[in-house]
Amino acid sequence: MKARDLSILVGIIGIVLMMVIPIPTPLLDVLLIVNISAALMILLISMNTQDALQFSIFPALLLITTLFRLALNISTTRNILAHAHAGKVVGTFGNWVAGGQIAIGFVVFLILVVVQFIVITKGSERVAEVAARFTLDAMPGKQMSIDADLNAGLINEQGAKERRQKIEREADFYGSMDGASKFVKGDAIASIIILFINLIGGFVIGMAVHGMGFSDSLNTFSVLTIGDGLVSQIPALLISTATGLIVTRAASDGNLAQDVTSQLFRYPKLLYIVAGTVGLLGIATPIGPLATLPFAAVIAFAGYRMQQNLAKRQQAEEQMVEEQEIEEVRSPESVISLLQVDPIEFEFGYGLIPLADTQQGGDLLDRIIMIRRQCALELGLVVPVIRIRDNIQLKPNEYVIKIKGNTVARGELLLNHYLAMSPGFDDEGIVGIETTEPAFGLPAIWIDEAMKERAELTGYTVVDPPSVVATHLTELIKRHAHELIGRQETKALIDNVREAFPALVDELIPSILNVGDVQKVLAKLLREKISIRDMVTIFESLADHGPFTKDPDILTEYVRQALSRQITLQYSHQGDTLRVITVGPSLEKKIAESVQSSDQGSYLALDPVSTQTIYQKLNEQVNRQIQSGNQPIVLASPTIRMYLRQIVERTMQDVPVLSYSELEPSIEVQSMGVVNL
């Protein structure tokens, strides 16, 4: 056993022996001074502790100091009653406080006991009890928070273990403090009882045993009783105060002195109000200005100095932040931040700044919020945050839209004009700047305010510049939606479905398909502008067919068939008839014969001549439908639909290709043309 451990054991045994073995008076004086010093040391440690767990030994230390104090109290009582003397420490405290007047000494001692017992001890006991109860009640929630952070990857297993240990230590500490606070309360009660024993018993023993007179016995034992009580109660008061500090300290970044100075004097201007109130109190009341004005001046000067120091501190912090930013730019690691690519960017020249500046009436930010809501409703996709910035390298009226750092579209706007699109016939009276509508590539003209009313009366579609940008951005998001959904976005959608349908998601992922497989299916649906909002139906279909195939193309076809009602309503526009371009038998046979299989799946191996012929035939039928004012839709059999789509999307990306199994039986299909080889 180490000497340190042995000394603690010997000390505890010595405290117990002090209660039954008489202690010499010189040694008793030393132990009383040790008791006062230890209590003061504990109080100072409590004031400088940032976290209660940094002083986790306090409950055990509280028990030891209480036992030590009671042992000293018993020893001093023994000496008082046996010898009418308890050493220099007790006698000095008694004579010093009493000052020759026993009544004043008793009043001071009783006030000290009342303050400790009713104010500090009672409050500390209640706070410890509440803190222990709240800490135990909060343990399950804290444990769940740690498990959630661990599952999300925010912390590792070692960090989770350390946080769990801290929670357990907090619960043990506050539970121990709840029990240890009862020692302080019992010590205060015992001190009151010992007070009356010393006073009454000493008075009787002084006259009966020591042969003292009435006044000598009363005076001697009253002074000794007061001294003994003070020597015991002053350390007890210090320990009680330390107990209150420990259990009332909330989470902070500093010790008690730092918290007081940083929080109590955080608002220097309020000291001016205090100074004015104190000064007015001396002027308007009989107190007099001589008593209050100097103090008010000191408070006002302190507020002024604190305000200056606060301003200097803020300036130093701002300068430090700037220096850190400069150092980050200079450091080699700063290049890593440049690798971050925004999913969607909207850049514009300086002439289009009023579009995004709310102080100039720009509502582009509000329109982008509505675009994200619209895409969520129509596509079921949570569009990432769109980065908006000005770019001096662009023309003043030019804007650029980027997807993952690559420019996908650009256009020009005239802020003081309107974009007018012809209804099919031109009015020679409407003049403007010829241009092309950026979203759909239609011919249009920019007209001024004077031409707007005439253009609307003539039948032109007139759009303001913010609407032009919003429409263009919306169409591009729909066209490139499949590029915006990755595994992370898919995981977020899966978690959203899991909240309401946990059984479905748990069956599908990861036992049947992983997140990457689901992401490929969703991307293929979005590529053909099929909404993925009905995630439950999509997951049900994947759970049904996933065990038999992992090919994303085949799984997508099964999902499309499950979404037949949605697809039918999407292209029939709530009507009863669907006008389509059908695939003839010869073309269907040619495509079916050209499908090849490999280990990676099936693919279309079509010769260039046949491919070019199919393009020409399809293009003729599509143009005929457009001229008739109908939306061109190609209808094929389920076996060749996805292969025909691969051909069509190369040159006619906006032309949908459907299969018979994707249409509701109630819809009437009208063939407007046939494509044959």
Protein Blocks (a to p, Z undefined) as FASTA:
>chain_A
ZZklmmmmmmmmmmmmmmmmccdfklmmmmmmmmmmmmmmmmmmmmmpmbfklmmmlmmm
mmmmmmmmmmmmmmmmmmmmmnopgbjklmmmmmmmnnopaklmmmmmmmmmmmmmmmmm
mmmmmmmmmmmmmmmmmmmmmmmmmmmmmmnopacfklmmmmmmmmmmmmmmmmmmmmmm
mmmmmmmmmmmmmmmmmmmmmmmmmmmmnopafklmmmmmmmmmmmmmmmmmmmmmmmmm
mmmmmmmpccdfbdfklmmmmmmmmpmmlmmmmmmmmmmmmmmpmnopklmmmmmmmmmm
mmmmmmmmmmmmmmmmmmmmmmmmmmmmmpmklmmmmmpccfbacdddfklmmmmmmkno
paklmmmmmmmmmmmmmnopacddddddddfkbcfkbccddeehiafbdcdddfkbccdd
dehiacfklgcdddddfklopacddddfklmmmmmmnopacddfklmmmmmmmmmmmmmm
mmmpcfklmmmmmmmmmmmmmmlmmmmpmklpcfklmmmmmmmmmmnopafklmmlmmmm
mmmmmmmoccfklmmmmmmmmmmmmmmmmmnnopabdcdddddfklmmmmmmmpccdfkb
ccddddfklmmmmmmmmmmmmmmmmmnopacdddddfklmmmmmmmmmmmmmmlccddfk
lpcfkbccddfbdcdZZ
